[in-house]
């Protein structure tokens, strides 16, 4: 739970890479829809940052990782509106 909360707080602070690391650590302990949704959110935002910096390969990799995590979050909890919303944004960014 500590990894999950710390990763989320890092994301709120827009420290995307450390956020991703902590949220992935949380998933090694307990694979749940909540943490998959959060790591997908962090990957998506990291991809957006890379996109703004014209780092296209990094952005695409982050969007792909976001897609995988968010699809897993939706699979585990189809009613997770935040995961569905972020998945839609990610799929749009992937075109």
C-alpha positions as CSV (number, residue, x, y, z in Angstrom):
1,X,0.0,0.0,0.0
2,X,2.9,2.3,0.7
3,X,4.2,2.0,-2.9
4,X,0.8,2.7,-4.2
5,X,0.2,5.8,-2.2
6,X,3.7,7.2,-2.7
7,X,3.5,6.6,-6.4
8,X,0.2,8.4,-6.6
9,X,1.6,11.4,-4.6
10,X,4.6,11.5,-7.0
11,X,2.2,11.6,-9.9
12,X,0.2,14.5,-8.4
13,X,3.6,16.3,-8.2
14,X,4.1,15.5,-11.9
15,X,7.2,13.4,-11.1
16,X,6.2,10.8,-13.7
17,X,9.2,8.5,-13.8
18,X,9.5,8.0,-10.0
19,X,5.7,7.6,-9.9
20,X,5.8,4.9,-12.5
21,X,8.6,3.1,-10.6
22,X,6.7,3.2,-7.3
23,X,3.4,2.1,-8.9
24,X,5.0,-0.8,-10.7
25,X,6.6,-1.8,-7.4
26,X,3.1,-1.8,-5.9
27,X,2.0,-4.1,-8.7
28,X,4.7,-6.6,-7.7
29,X,3.0,-6.9,-4.3
30,X,-0.6,-6.9,-5.4
31,X,-1.9,-6.9,-8.9
32,X,-5.2,-4.9,-8.6
33,X,-7.2,-2.7,-10.8
34,X,-6.5,0.4,-8.7
35,X,-2.8,0.2,-9.2
36,X,-3.0,-0.7,-12.8
37,X,-5.2,2.4,-13.4
38,X,-2.7,4.6,-11.6
39,X,0.3,3.3,-13.4
40,X,-1.6,3.7,-16.7
41,X,-2.4,7.3,-15.7
42,X,1.3,7.9,-14.9
43,X,2.5,6.3,-18.1
44,X,0.0,8.4,-20.1
45,X,1.1,11.6,-18.6
46,X,4.8,10.7,-19.0
47,X,4.0,10.1,-22.7
48,X,2.3,13.5,-23.0
49,X,5.4,15.1,-21.5
50,X,7.7,13.3,-23.9
51,X,5.4,14.3,-26.7
52,X,5.7,17.9,-25.8
53,X,9.5,17.5,-25.7
54,X,9.4,16.0,-29.2
55,X,10.7,12.6,-27.9
56,X,8.4,10.6,-30.2
57,X,9.8,7.1,-29.5
58,X,9.7,7.7,-25.7
59,X,6.1,9.0,-26.0
60,X,5.0,6.1,-28.0
61,X,6.5,3.6,-25.6
62,X,4.8,5.3,-22.7
63,X,1.5,5.3,-24.4
64,X,1.8,1.6,-25.2
65,X,2.6,0.9,-21.6
66,X,-0.3,3.0,-20.5
67,X,-2.6,1.1,-22.9
68,X,-1.5,-2.3,-21.5
69,X,-2.0,-1.1,-17.8
70,X,-5.3,0.6,-18.4
71,X,-6.7,-2.4,-20.4
72,X,-5.8,-4.6,-17.4
73,X,-7.4,-2.1,-15.0
74,X,-10.6,-2.2,-17.0
75,X,-10.5,-6.0,-17.2
76,X,-10.3,-6.2,-13.5
77,X,-12.9,-3.5,-12.8
78,X,-15.1,-2.6,-15.8
79,X,-16.8,0.2,-13.8
80,X,-13.6,2.1,-13.2
81,X,-14.5,5.4,-15.0
82,X,-11.0,6.9,-14.5
83,X,-9.3,3.9,-16.1
84,X,-11.8,4.0,-19.0
85,X,-11.3,7.8,-19.5
86,X,-7.5,7.5,-19.4
87,X,-7.7,4.5,-21.8
88,X,-9.7,6.6,-24.2
89,X,-7.1,9.4,-24.0
90,X,-4.3,6.9,-24.5
91,X,-5.9,5.3,-27.5
92,X,-6.5,8.7,-29.0
93,X,-2.8,9.6,-28.5
94,X,-1.8,6.3,-30.1
95,X,-4.2,7.2,-33.0
